[in-house]
Amino acid sequence: MENLLSVPIKDDIYFIGTNDRKTELFEGMWPLPKGVAYNSYVLKGDKNILFDLVRVNTIDDYIQKIHEIIGENEKIDYIVINHMEPDHTSSIKSILDIYPDAKLVTNKKAVAMLKNFYEVTDNIIEVKEGETIELGNRKLTFYMTPMVHWPESMVAYEEATKTLFSQDIFGGFGTLDGGIFDDQIEYDSNYLEETTRYFINIVGKYATQALKALNKLEGLDIELICPDHGPIWRKNPQKIIDIYTSLAKQETIEGCVVIFGSMYGNTETMAEAVARGLSEGGIKNVKVRDITKTSYSYLLSDIWRYKGVILGSCSYDNNLFPPMNYLLTEVSHQRMKNNYWGIFGSYSWSGGALKTLKKYMEDGKYDVLDTQLEIQGAANSEELKQLIDFGKEMAAKILSKED
């Protein structure tokens, strides 16, 4: 049968994933301007094996693809569940209604979740760290990757085809628009930013665990990576491994993001002066972000990736501008490191913003510039010069290559 909906990958491995262009927020928080793909796979053989599922809102498309691969009269013998998050399991009851005899292959922590989420308790095969099992003529080895990014997360490796079914590891935001393989797409221009944002917002707070998981997979001979989101890596799987390793280490790049919170424009003018100083100081990669108009998803991504971070906030009721206060809470959750920080504040009749920023920097033991400006009202000529010099100071710090 000609494959019109599904895509052959290699040696009876088929892609049957779906695209979601309707959901606006991933996990109800992170914007999806380019949508998201839910990847799933079928391995045909003596037994038909399904790898991970899709979100239930795309179930009709999904079932058509399964039928195209195995027909309507064959059955799914096994369902490998690498990760229990509902974007990969919410369709499980629909699938079990069609294939009630399918056995679920997963780990101990996922078994409890299957019961709690879906009241599924039967036909479960529990696998352990490093265990190899035979499913028909296929051999699969499982590796636990806890907290990447849920406690039950694991990956499956098939040595015969040197394929890693990696669940959320090596994934990213964005639908798969025609091409599904790394050699069919312009990855750097179309997916790299969304992969970076996905990692930082979804996995970033567990970067240490992610690095342990990546180290665990180092010994595997991997020729094909099949993640649950984003493109499939068949030409250069090492590229996405290197990208994820760099992100897990938070290897910052030469540049600076200036994030400001302004009510009436005065603090924004100050941020513009700081950005000018950064540019005059030799920093070519500068972003200026308005915290009231930019999703925290992008702000956290910028902070994770740029060596320099400058926060400027107006005062609000003797404290920080509330959106800036929330950003600091999220930064704490992400456990940021490898950044140089700069802070400045503004106020009308009483301060508060700079005092709170200072305390945050002290409590978090961040590497913060000594210059910390606080300006009342609109910046005058002398204060604008100080802000430009402040930007130059950060530029010098970034370019100094200090550890």
N, C-alpha and C positions, 0 to 999 in steps of 0.2 A: 504493500500500500504506500502511495506517495504521502510524504509528510508535509501537510499543508498548515498545520497548527503547531505541532511539536517540532523539535529540531534534533536530529541525530548528532551526538557528540563524539562518541568513540566506542567501538566494540560493544554494541547493544546498550550503551548509555544514552538516554534521551533527556532533553530539556523540556519540561512541561510547565514552566513557571508562568506567572501572570503579571500584568502591569496594573497599577492602581494610580490613575490620574485624578481621582475624585477626592480622596482623603487629603485634607488641607494641613493637618498637623500630625506628625508621627508621635506616638505616645501622648497625644493630646497637648504637646508642647512645642515640637520642633517643626518649623515650616517646611513644606514640601513643594516648592515652586516648580520642580522638575519631576514631581511624583516619586513613586518608589516601586521597585520590582520585588515580587515574592517568588524566589526561585525554588523549584522542586524538580526532582529527577526520578526517572524510572530506569532500573537495571533489569533487562530481560535475560532470561536464562532458564535453567531447570525450574527456578522459582522466580516470580516477578516481585521485585523489591522496589518500594516507594521510599524516597528520601525526603524527609520533611514535607510539610504541606503548605497551604497558602491561607491567607486571610479569607474568612468565609464570604466576604462581600464580592469575591471573584470566583466563587465556587463553580458557577455554570461553565465558564470558559475552561476552568481546570478539568472538570470531568470530561468535557469533550476531548481534551488533549490526552487524557488517560485512555479513553476509548480508541483514539486513533492509534495508539501504540499497541495495546493488547487486545483490542476488540471488545465487544460488549458481552461476549460469552466467556472470556477468560477471567481469571481473578487475580487480585493482588494478594500475594502470600504473606509478605512482611512489610511493615511500615517502620522504618528507622526514624526515631525521634531524637534528633541531636539537641534540640532546644525547645523549651515548652512555651515560650512567649506566644501570645495569641495570634500574632501576625503569621505564625507558622503552624499553629495547632487549632485555631478556632473552627476549622472545617472538619475536624476529626469525626464528629458525630455523623456528619453527612457522608463522609467516606466509609465509615463503619456500617452505615445503613446499606450501602451498596455492596461492601465487601465484609460481611459480618465475621468471616472466619480468619481474617487477616490477623497475624500475630504482631504485636507491638514490641520493637526492640529498643530498649532505652536503659537508663541507669537508675539506681536506687532512689536518688533524690527526685527524679522525674516521675517515678511511680506514684509517690505521694501527691504530686501536682496533678497527675492525670485524674486521680480520684477527686481532689479538691476542686479542680476546674470543670471537669466534665463527667464525673461519676463513672469513669472507665476503670475497671478493676480486673478484667479477665483477659486471657490470651496475651500475657506480657512475658517477654524474655528479658531478664535483667542481666546487663553486662557490667564488667568491672574494668578498672584501669589496665590498659595493655592487653586485654583479652581478645583473642582471635576466635571467631565462630564461623562455621560454615552454614551458608544459607543456599541450599541447592548446590550449584557448581561455583558459587562465589564465596570467597573468604574475605571477611572484614575484620579489621583490628580497630579497637576503640580506645581513644585517649580522652581522659577527663580534662576539661579546661574550666574549672570553677571560677565564677565571677567574671567570665568573659562572655556575656556580662551578667548572667544569672548563675546561681549556685549549681544548677544541674547541667550546665552547658558541657557538651562533649563534641568531638569530631570523629569521623569514621574514615579509614584508609583502606583502599583496595590495592594490594600489591601487584596483582596481575596487570592492571591498567595504570598503575602508579597514580591513582586518583585520590585526592583528598576532598571529602565532603565536609566543608569547614564551618557549617552553620553561619553565624553572624561574623565570624572572623574573616577578614579580607573583603567584607561587604562595604556598601556605600549607598547613599541616597541616589535617586534618579531612576526613571524607567529605562528599559532596554528598547530602544527605538529602532527596530529592524535587526541590527547586528547585536549578537549576544556574546561574541568572543572578543578578547583583547586585540586581536589582529583585524577586526572588522570595524573598529571604532577609533575616533580621535580621543583617546583616553585623557590626555593631559588637559585638553581644552574643554571637554564635555563632562568628565567624571571626577577628576582629581580633587577639585574644590569640594564637591559633594561627598567624596569619600573621606576627605579630611574632616569636614563638618560632622559627618556621621560618627567617625571614630571619637572625636573629642567630646561630642555631646552624649553619645550612648555608652562608649567604652572608657572614655578618658579617666574617669574617677577610679577605674580599676586598672590603670596602666601598668602597675607593678605585676598584677596577676596576668595581664595580657602578655607581658614580656616573658613571664615564666612559661606560659602556654607556647609562645613562639619558640622558646629555647627547647621545649619538649619535642617540637616537631622538626628540629634541625636535622636529626638523623634519618629522616624519611626521604626516600628518592621520589620526589614529587614532579610529575610532568603535567598534571592537570589539576587545577583548583576549581571546585564547584561550590561557591558560597551561596548563602540564602538571599543575598541582595547584591545587585550590581553585576558587572560582566564576569564571564567565565574565562579563566586564564589558561590558555593552551599554548601560546607561542612563547611567552616570557613570564612564567609564574613567579620567577625570582623578583620581578619588579614590584608586585604587590606585597610580597614578603618584606622587601626592603622598605617600602613605604610604611607599612604597619610597624615595622621595627623602629623606624625613625620616629614615628608618632608616639609609640609606646615609651620611648626614651625622652620624649618632648625635646627633640633636637631643634631648637629655635633657629629661625633664619634672620639674616641681617635686615632689619626694618623696625618700624615702630607704629603702633596704633595709638591714636589720641582719642579717648572716649570722654565726651563732655555731657553734662546735664545742665540745661539752661532753660529758664522760664521766659525771659524777655529778650534774650539775645546777647547780653553782656558777656556771659561765660563763653558763649560760642565765639565771640570776637577774640577772646583770650586764647581759645583753642586754636584759632586760625594763626595767631601770632606764634604760638608754640610750634605749629606745623611748619611755619616759615623758617623758624630757627633750625628745626631738624633738617630741612632741605638745604639751607645755607651751610649747615654743618657736615653735609656730605651724604645724608641718608636719602637714597632714591626711592625706597619702598616705604611710603608713608600713607597711612589711612587715617582719616578723621571721621569719627562715628558719632552721630547724635543718638544718645541713649534712649530718647523718647520715640525715635522712628526706626530703630534697628532692633531686630529680634535678638534676644540674648544668645540664641543659637549661633549667630554670626560673631557676636562680641566674644564669646568664649572661645570660638575657633581662632579668632585673631589673636587673643591673648596667649593661647597655647602655642601658636606658631611664630609670633614675632618676638625678637629678643627684647625690644623696648616696649613698655606699656606706660602711658601717661593718662592719669585720671584727673579730670577737672570737674568740680561740682559747685553749683550754687548752694547756699544755705537755705534750709526750709524748716521753720519752727525750731531754730537752734540746733539743727542736726543736718544730716545729709539729705540731698534731694532724694525722695523715696526710690525712684528707679535705680539710682546709683547704689543705694543701700542694698537693694535686692541683688544687684550684680555682684557685690562683694560677698554676699551669702553664697551665691553659686560658685564664685571663684574658690571659696574655701572648700566647697564640696569636691571640686575638681582637683584639688591638691596641686596647684600650679607650682612649677619650679623653672629654673633656668631663664628667668626674666630679670631685666633691670626695670625698676619702677620709678615713676615720677608722679608727684601729686601737687595740685594747686586748688585753691578754693576762692569763692567770691561770696559777698554778703551785702545786705542793704543797710541794716541798723544793728544787727548783732551777728556774730559768727556762728560756727558750729560745724560747717562742712569740713574745713581743713583739720580741725581738732579730731573729728571722727576718722578721717582718712589716716591721720598720723597714728592714732591708736590701732587701727586695723593693721597698718604696716608693722608696727612694733609687736603686736600680738602674734602676727604671722611670721615674724622674723624675715621679712622680705628685704631684698637688696634695693634700697630706695635712695635716690639722690639726696644730697644734703640740702640743696635749695628747695624750699617748699613755700611757694608764694600764696599770700592771701590778700585779696584786693577788694576794696569797698566800692560799690557802685560800678560805673564804667571805668575801664582802665584808661589812665591818662598817657601821655606820650612817654614819660619815663617808665611807667609800668609796662607798657607795650614792649619797650626795649628790654626790660627785665625778662619778660616772657619769651622773647626771641632768644635771648641769651640762655634761658632755661632750656629751650629746645636744642641749642647748640651744645649745651652741657650733656644732654642725653645722647646726642649724636656722637660726641667724643667718647662717651662711655661705651656705646655699642661698637664703635670702630676700634676700640682699644684692644679687643680680643682677650679681655681679662677672663679668667675662669671664676 
